[in-house]
Amino acid sequence: MRKPFIAGNWKMNTDGHSAVKLAESIVSGCSDLDSGSVDVAVCPPFVYLQQAGKALSSSRVALGAQDVYFEQKGAFTGEISAAMLKDIGCTYAICGHSERRHVIGETDELINKKVHAAISGGLLPILCVGELLEERKASKTAEVVTRQMKKGLAGLSKEKMSAVTIAYEPVWAIGTGLTATPEQAQDVHALIRNLLAEMFDRKIAGEIRIQYGGSVKPDNARELMQKEDVDGLLVGGASLKADDFVAIVKSSV
């Protein structure tokens, strides 16, 4: 039985004060949950990681980063290494979010380096995959997701793969108000699990958690989580409201 995993991606939002307040409110809202029932994490902007992390300390809510660089150190202006993130208390790092792919221009090969670097640095990567609207309309969802999975996970051993969470985020459903139906989500999650079985083995495929992300809200979270291969949620806008995020967390239990 895979434990549900709900993560909040705050993206480029909050300031120092509101980041701390949001973290504190989420901790308070999750305090009555059984520690074995669900894993919870939030990913604030880099500049507020330490402040938010202090608010999360000694709680069941883990700290995650929205990105990570693949080099350990050096002349890489503006980048943050896995060791730096680990040093300030991060447990998770998102790799290959669609906004990094399609706004910043990150390639599958670069994202693969980030996944390897995160694991080597002691972080648990969340690898994001998903198709654009025009790719779905052209019936290329399976092709796109398969490519992103195979290239994003290239070179990982079975042991290293156990550290990875996959997040399926149809790009057309992120911040648009559109949401993949639970059936659409399940179809792609099942595809991903079958890919994992082909790339590694069925044991690994059965253990890896696959999150859904894309306009997740309290009113659709439970239905999504009821699908066989949906093991968690990567929440964007709704994670900026503590009550909504906590409601989503509790819907998964």
ABEGO torsion letter per residue (X at the ends): XBBBBBBBBAEBBEBAAAAAAAAAAAAAAAAABBAAABBBBBBBBAAAAAAAAAAABGBABBBBBABBBABABEBBBGBBBAAAAAAAGBABBBBGBAAAAAAAGBBAAAAAAAAAAAAAAGBBBBBBBEBBAAAAAAGAAAAAAAAAAAAAABGBBAAAAAABBBBBBBAAABGAGBBBBAAAAAAAAAAAAAAAAAABBAAAAAABBBBBBGGBBAAAAAAAAABAABAEBBBBAAAABAAAAAAAAAAAX
